[in-house]
Amino acid sequence: MRFLLYNIRYATGARSMLPWANYFRRTENKLDEIVAFIKPLRPDIVGLVEVDSGSYRTRKTNQAQTIANELGHYHTYRSKYKENRSITKAVPVMNKQGNAFLTRDTITNERYHYFDRGVKRLVIEMEMENLVIFLVHLSLGFRVRHHQLRDLYELVKSARKPVVVAGDFNALWGEKEIDLFLAACGLKNANGKGEPSFPSWAPKRHLDFILHSKEITTSRFWMPNVTFSDHLPLLWDFEVAGVPRTAVSSDEEASELPMNAR
């Protein structure tokens, strides 16, 4: 299977001359570029972080739904802020910001969890036939982030299938910051070389992770060198023990050739 994890920064682009200025620009052109990038990759599952579900930036359209329609995928979206928090509900742009899964197969068993601490609290849990995937965007604050990792540990340990945990961990110290979490959960890092994913134009920090159970093996991991967002996308081909590998056509293999792998 192929999994794409991408913090798309609401399709507002990689950077601007003034900090945060491009967060307020229209997003149609950049979203078209992101779709054109994703489409030939033919991912089975897409985890999108920082998605706009319909603010003025997107002219009231849900970016997750737009990308899913272009891919022919199903999607599930949820705001990354806890729904009963009046502050985030009241701010026009913030109340449309969230995360999403897109899948080739019908989504029938998703759950939405919220951490007890932090502003960004959402965990999307999606159960598939042979695995469970959690999508997260952790807090910028060190102490809060580690409380969230503790809660995430409880979710992972309750799973009855092989697990994938993916998202923007905001881990400013990279993998060193999540060593204990990896050990406690018995997970491995798909990015075995610990290559940085942020910022996309000159990567220095390892913020984005795909972590997985030992029953899951990595066929290939790479980060295409594109700057549609301030984060690089993470691409991961994997197999689950006991599940027959899906045949890959020569056309699909050829579609990988033009990509720049880090």
Protein Blocks (a to p, Z undefined) as FASTA:
>chain_A
ZZddddehlonojbdfbghklmmpcfklmmmmmmmmmmmnopabdcdehiafbiaklnop
afklmmmmmnopacddddfbdfklmklmmpmklmmgccddddfbdcfbdcddddfbdjbl
cdcddddfkbccddddddfblklmmmmmmmmmmmmmmpcbdcddedjehpanljmlmmmm
mmmnopacfblnopafbdfklcfbdfbccdddfkbccfbdcddddffbfbdcddddddde
hiacddddfklmmmmmmpccZZ
